[in-house]
Amino acid sequence: MSSSPPETVGGARCPVSAVAGRFDPFTPEYQLDPAATLREARASEPVFYSPELDHWVVSRYKDIRTVFQDNRRFSASNALDPITPLSDGAREQLGRYGFAPGPVLVNEDEPLHRRRRRELAPPLAAEEVNKLEGRIRELVTGYVDRFVGRGRADLIDDLLWEVPAIVGLLVAGVPDEDIDRARHYTIKMGMFTWGKASDEHQLEIADQVGRWWELSGELVDRLKRDGGEGWVPTAIDVHRRDPELVNDNHLQNMMMSGLVAAHETTTNAAANALRHLLTQRSPWDALCADPSAIPNAVEECLRYSPSVLCWRRRARTDVEIGGVTIPEGAAVLLVMASGNHDEEVFDEPDTLDITRPNAKRHLTFGIGSHSCIGAPLARLELRIILEELTRRLPHLRLVDGQDFGYLPNASFHGPRHLLVEWDPQANPVAADRG
């Protein structure tokens, strides 16, 4: 396969194919089924230039994997750049808060990345986060207690928005007395990086980001003073041993971006899983009958409807991917949601199969040295949420005709509302019947 590359790296480019011309990650169609919008691309034009985004789009599993693993020819430096350029007003607003974004694990290159990750990863290793299972289960149970006898709920507002925020703060090492205050600031920053907001909305988002930036600095200062256990306290210890490797700016950026990632992506992952399990129903009923199937169901839900649809790289040199030459300096969009539905890797990829033997091969957490450091925590939270809901509300059902409220966002993906109902008198746990 070959394709004539655009004549320039920026600005107007030609030629633009029909596949490329139709691609728009801000449409309702993309929000509802991103993999389907790239089905034709996977079949006939797996790498193309998108004039809508000024990015080269990569849609096939093997090509996405290749780019993720190639740190020599692709840089991670643009991973957190706003995909929609910020207005002057938004930039000025951020400046008033002293917002100073710097490289963190997801957008830094080697050899710095490997050195930092080796020092910062231990608190997020599976054996460490698994020690939190009892506390996370207690937290989920407490939130379910509030609505189990009511017969209706918005699972986002009543469970999935707050629990991952609190868990993220616990893992970060934020003291218990600060959690209630800080969780209100882990706002939907996904719109800042991946959304298509109006100038007015950008100002609103910039104000929220600025406030969270200030509080992140305050929390870091408190942990420096009082000490603690968790991801940020570990980074503070590294900072004291090696202030060049982890400086003050890095600590503040860690607190801010790490908590947003731990919060919003897990909220969306759980909401996507529940939406599709309850829509298709038979997988949900199977999990209620056999909870031992939940761990593999978590992997399949992450494959089928990921909370992070795509990620980015920048070409360090002219490089051929999928038979197409991507020019030096070009931004590259890796659509993992499309790769997760690649027919060459997954049989019947558009079927939600909770027994799928290779479900864990999904690309949702990335591949290679930049793979998601928080994956063990996300898996643990999703498993516990599904275990508790299938145990206590197996007869849960979606409210018909609801609007899930997806926002125009190229990557961070999840419903804003998930309305459910059930008969409280049919609750299997006697104490839940009210």
C-alpha positions in Angstrom: 0.0 0.0 0.0 1.3 3.5 -0.8 0.0 7.0 -0.3 1.3 10.3 -1.6 2.2 12.4 1.5 1.1 16.0 1.8 3.5 18.5 0.4 4.0 20.3 3.7 4.0 19.4 7.4 1.7 22.2 8.5 -1.0 24.3 6.9 -3.0 23.2 3.9 -2.2 19.8 2.6 -3.2 17.7 -0.3 -4.3 15.2 -1.5 -7.0 14.4 1.0 -8.8 11.1 0.5 -12.5 10.5 1.0 -11.7 8.5 4.2 -9.6 11.3 5.6 -12.1 14.0 4.6 -14.9 12.2 6.5 -12.9 11.7 9.7 -14.0 14.0 12.5 -13.5 12.8 16.1 -15.8 15.5 17.5 -19.0 14.1 15.9 -21.8 12.3 17.7 -21.1 9.2 15.5 -17.5 9.0 16.7 -18.6 9.4 20.4 -21.1 6.6 20.1 -18.9 4.1 18.2 -15.4 5.4 17.4 -14.2 2.0 16.0 -17.0 1.9 13.5 -16.1 5.4 12.1 -12.7 4.0 11.2 -13.8 0.6 9.9 -13.3 1.6 6.2 -9.9 3.1 7.1 -8.7 -0.1 8.7 -9.7 -2.0 5.5 -8.4 0.4 2.8 -6.4 3.3 4.2 -5.0 2.5 7.7 -2.7 5.5 7.8 -4.0 8.9 6.5 -3.6 12.6 7.0 -6.6 14.4 8.7 -7.0 18.0 7.7 -9.5 18.4 10.6 -6.9 17.7 13.2 -3.6 18.4 11.3 -2.5 14.9 12.5 -1.7 11.6 10.7 -4.2 9.0 11.9 -3.1 5.4 12.5 -6.0 2.9 12.8 -4.7 -0.6 12.6 -3.5 -2.7 15.6 -0.1 -3.6 14.3 0.8 -0.1 13.2 -0.3 1.4 16.5 1.8 -1.1 18.3 4.8 -0.3 16.1 4.6 3.4 16.8 4.1 2.9 20.6 7.2 0.7 20.7 9.4 2.9 18.6 10.9 5.6 21.0 13.7 6.3 18.6 11.6 7.6 15.7 8.6 8.8 17.6 8.5 11.3 20.5 5.9 11.4 23.3 6.4 15.2 23.8 3.1 16.2 22.3 1.0 13.7 24.3 -0.6 16.4 26.5 -0.8 19.3 24.1 -4.3 20.6 23.6 -5.6 19.1 20.4 -7.7 22.3 19.8 -5.3 25.3 20.1 -6.0 27.5 23.1 -7.4 31.0 22.6 -5.4 34.0 23.8 -8.0 34.5 26.5 -7.5 31.0 27.9 -3.8 31.4 27.8 -4.0 34.6 29.8 -6.3 33.0 32.3 -3.9 30.2 32.9 -1.1 32.7 33.2 -2.9 34.5 36.0 -2.7 31.2 38.0 1.0 30.7 37.2 0.1 27.5 35.4 3.5 26.0 34.3 3.0 22.6 32.6 6.1 20.5 32.4 7.0 17.0 31.3 5.5 14.1 33.3 5.8 10.4 32.5 3.3 10.4 29.6 5.0 13.2 27.6 8.7 12.8 28.2 11.2 10.9 26.1 14.2 8.7 26.8 16.5 8.5 28.6 14.7 10.7 31.2 11.5 8.8 31.0 13.0 5.5 31.9 15.0 6.9 34.8 11.9 8.7 36.3 9.6 5.8 35.8 11.9 3.4 37.5 12.0 5.6 40.6 8.3 6.6 40.6 6.6 3.3 39.6 6.8 1.1 42.8 3.8 2.6 44.7 1.6 1.8 41.6 2.8 -1.8 41.1 0.1 -4.4 41.3 1.3 -5.9 44.6 1.1 -2.5 46.2 -2.3 -1.3 44.9 -3.8 -4.7 45.7 -3.2 -3.9 49.4 -6.0 -1.3 48.9 -8.6 -3.8 47.9 -10.4 -3.8 51.3 -10.5 0.0 51.5 -11.8 0.3 47.9 -14.5 -2.3 48.5 -15.6 -0.6 51.6 -15.8 2.7 49.7 -17.8 1.2 46.9 -20.1 -0.6 49.3 -20.7 2.6 51.2 -21.8 4.5 48.1 -24.0 1.6 46.9 -25.6 1.6 50.4 -26.9 5.2 49.7 -29.0 4.2 46.7 -29.6 0.4 46.8 -33.0 0.8 48.3 -34.1 3.7 46.1 -34.9 1.8 42.9 -33.2 4.3 40.6 -29.8 6.0 40.3 -27.5 7.9 38.0 -24.5 5.6 38.4 -22.2 8.5 37.3 -23.4 10.9 39.9 -24.1 8.4 42.6 -21.0 6.1 42.4 -18.6 6.3 39.4 -17.7 10.0 39.6 -16.7 10.1 43.3 -15.2 6.7 44.0 -12.3 6.9 41.5 -11.5 10.4 42.6 -11.2 9.4 46.2 -9.2 6.3 45.4 -6.8 8.3 43.2 -6.3 10.7 46.1 -5.6 7.9 48.5 -3.0 6.3 46.1 -1.4 9.7 45.6 -0.9 10.0 49.3 -3.3 13.0 49.9 -4.2 13.0 53.6 -7.7 11.9 54.5 -8.7 15.3 55.8 -7.9 16.8 52.4 -9.7 14.3 50.3 -13.2 15.8 50.5 -11.9 19.2 49.4 -9.5 18.0 46.7 -11.9 15.6 44.9 -14.0 18.5 43.8 -11.1 19.9 41.9 -10.3 16.8 39.8 -12.4 18.3 37.1 -12.9 17.0 33.6 -9.5 18.1 32.3 -10.0 15.8 29.4 -11.8 18.6 27.6 -8.7 20.8 28.1 -6.4 18.4 26.3 -8.8 16.5 23.9 -11.9 18.6 23.5 -13.2 21.1 21.0 -14.5 23.9 23.2 -15.7 27.3 22.2 -13.7 30.3 23.3 -16.1 30.9 26.2 -15.9 27.3 27.3 -12.1 27.4 27.1 -12.1 30.3 29.6 -14.3 28.3 32.0 -12.0 25.2 31.6 -8.9 27.4 32.0 -10.2 28.7 35.3 -10.9 25.2 36.6 -7.4 24.0 35.5 -5.8 27.1 37.2 -7.6 26.4 40.4 -6.6 22.8 40.4 -3.0 23.8 39.6 -2.9 26.0 42.7 -4.4 23.4 45.0 -2.0 20.8 43.6 0.9 23.0 44.6 -0.6 23.4 48.1 -1.0 19.7 48.5 2.6 19.0 47.5 3.8 21.6 50.0 1.8 20.0 52.7 3.1 16.5 51.9 6.6 17.9 51.9 6.0 19.4 55.4 4.1 16.6 57.0 5.2 13.5 55.1 3.0 10.5 54.1 2.8 7.4 52.0 1.8 7.0 48.4 2.8 8.0 44.9 3.5 11.7 45.5 5.3 11.2 48.8 7.6 8.7 47.0 8.3 11.3 44.4 9.1 13.8 47.1 11.7 11.4 48.5 13.2 11.1 45.0 13.2 14.9 44.8 15.2 15.1 48.0 17.7 12.6 46.8 17.9 13.8 43.2 16.3 17.3 42.7 17.4 17.4 39.1 15.5 14.2 38.2 12.3 15.3 40.1 12.0 19.0 40.7 9.3 21.1 42.2 7.5 21.7 38.9 7.5 18.0 38.2 5.9 17.3 41.6 3.1 19.8 41.1 2.5 18.5 37.6 2.4 14.9 38.9 -0.2 15.8 41.5 -2.4 17.5 39.0 -2.2 15.3 35.9 -1.9 12.0 37.8 -5.0 12.5 39.8 -7.0 13.7 36.8 -5.9 10.6 34.9 -6.6 8.2 37.8 -10.0 9.8 38.2 -11.6 10.5 34.9 -10.3 7.6 32.9 -11.4 5.1 35.5 -14.8 6.7 35.8 -15.3 6.5 32.1 -14.0 3.0 31.9 -16.5 1.8 34.5 -19.3 3.7 32.9 -18.6 2.4 29.4 -18.4 -1.2 30.8 -21.7 -0.9 32.6 -23.5 0.8 29.7 -22.5 -2.0 27.2 -23.0 -4.9 29.7 -26.5 -3.7 30.6 -27.4 -2.9 27.0 -26.5 -6.3 25.7 -27.7 -7.9 28.9 -26.6 -11.5 28.4 -23.0 -10.7 29.4 -24.3 -9.0 32.5 -26.5 -11.9 33.4 -23.5 -14.3 32.9 -21.4 -12.2 35.3 -24.2 -12.2 37.9 -24.3 -16.0 37.6 -20.5 -16.5 37.7 -18.5 -13.7 39.3 -15.2 -15.5 38.6 -15.6 -14.3 35.0 -15.3 -10.7 36.0 -11.5 -10.3 35.6 -11.6 -11.3 32.0 -14.8 -9.3 31.5 -12.9 -6.2 32.7 -10.3 -6.8 29.9 -13.0 -7.3 27.3 -14.8 -4.1 28.3 -11.5 -2.2 28.2 -11.0 -3.6 24.7 -14.6 -3.1 23.5 -15.1 0.5 24.7 -12.0 2.1 26.1 -12.1 5.3 28.1 -9.0 6.6 26.2 -9.7 6.4 22.5 -6.4 7.6 21.2 -3.0 8.9 22.1 -0.3 11.0 20.3 3.2 10.9 19.1 5.4 13.2 16.9 7.6 11.9 14.2 11.3 12.6 14.8 12.2 11.9 11.2 10.5 10.8 8.0 9.1 7.3 8.8 7.1 4.7 7.0 4.1 3.2 8.8 1.6 1.0 7.1 3.1 1.8 3.7 2.7 5.5 4.2 5.6 8.0 4.8 4.8 10.3 7.8 7.0 13.4 7.5 9.4 14.6 10.2 7.8 16.8 12.7 4.2 15.6 12.0 1.8 14.9 14.8 0.5 11.3 14.9 -2.9 10.2 16.3 -2.9 6.5 17.4 -6.6 5.4 17.7 -6.4 2.5 20.1 -10.2 2.2 20.0 -9.9 1.3 16.3 -7.0 -1.0 16.9 -9.0 -2.8 19.5 -11.5 -3.7 16.9 -9.0 -4.9 14.3 -10.3 -8.1 12.6 -6.7 -9.3 12.1 -6.3 -9.6 15.9 -9.7 -10.1 17.4 -12.3 -12.6 16.1 -15.7 -10.9 15.7 -14.3 -7.7 17.2 -17.6 -5.9 17.4 -19.1 -8.5 19.7 -18.7 -8.0 23.5 -17.5 -11.5 24.5 -16.6 -11.7 28.1 -14.9 -15.1 27.5 -12.7 -13.8 24.8 -9.3 -15.6 25.2 -7.1 -12.8 24.0 -9.1 -9.9 25.5 -6.0 -8.7 27.4 -4.2 -8.0 24.1 -6.1 -4.7 23.9 -4.2 -1.5 23.3 -6.2 0.6 25.9 -3.3 1.0 28.3 -0.7 1.5 25.6 2.3 -0.7 24.8 6.0 -0.5 25.6 7.9 1.8 28.0 5.0 4.4 28.1 2.3 1.9 29.0 -0.1 3.2 31.6 1.5 3.2 35.0 -2.0 3.1 36.7 -3.3 0.1 34.9 -3.2 -2.2 38.0 -5.2 0.3 40.0 -7.8 0.7 37.2 -8.2 -3.0 36.8 -8.7 -3.4 40.6 -11.3 -0.7 40.8 -13.3 -2.0 37.8 -13.3 -5.5 39.2 -14.6 -4.4 42.6 -17.3 -2.2 41.1 -18.6 -5.0 38.9 -18.4 -7.5 41.8 -20.4 -5.4 44.1 -23.1 -4.3 41.6 -23.6 -7.8 40.2 -23.9 -9.2 43.8 -26.3 -6.6 45.1 -28.2 -5.4 42.0 -28.2 -8.2 39.4 -31.7 -7.0 38.2 -30.3 -3.5 37.4 -31.5 -2.2 34.0 -30.8 0.9 31.9 -33.6 3.5 31.7 -35.0 3.4 28.2 -34.4 6.3 25.8 -31.8 8.1 27.8 -29.2 10.5 26.4 -25.8 9.4 27.7 -24.4 12.9 27.1 -21.1 12.2 25.4 -19.0 15.4 25.0 -17.2 16.3 21.7 -13.9 14.8 22.8 -11.3 13.1 20.6 -10.0 10.8 23.3 -11.4 10.8 26.8 -14.6 8.8 26.3 -17.5 8.1 28.7 -21.1 9.0 29.3 -21.9 11.9 31.5 -25.0 10.1 32.8 -25.9 6.5 33.2 -29.5 6.2 34.5 -30.6 2.9 35.9 -33.6 1.4 37.7 -34.6 -1.7 39.5 -37.2 -3.1 41.9 -35.8 -2.7 45.5 -38.1 -5.5 46.7 -36.3 -7.9 44.4 -32.8 -7.0 45.8 -31.1 -10.4 46.7 -29.6 -9.1 49.9 -32.4 -8.9 52.4 -30.9 -5.8 54.2 -31.0 -3.9 50.8 -34.8 -4.1 50.5 -35.6 -1.3 52.8 
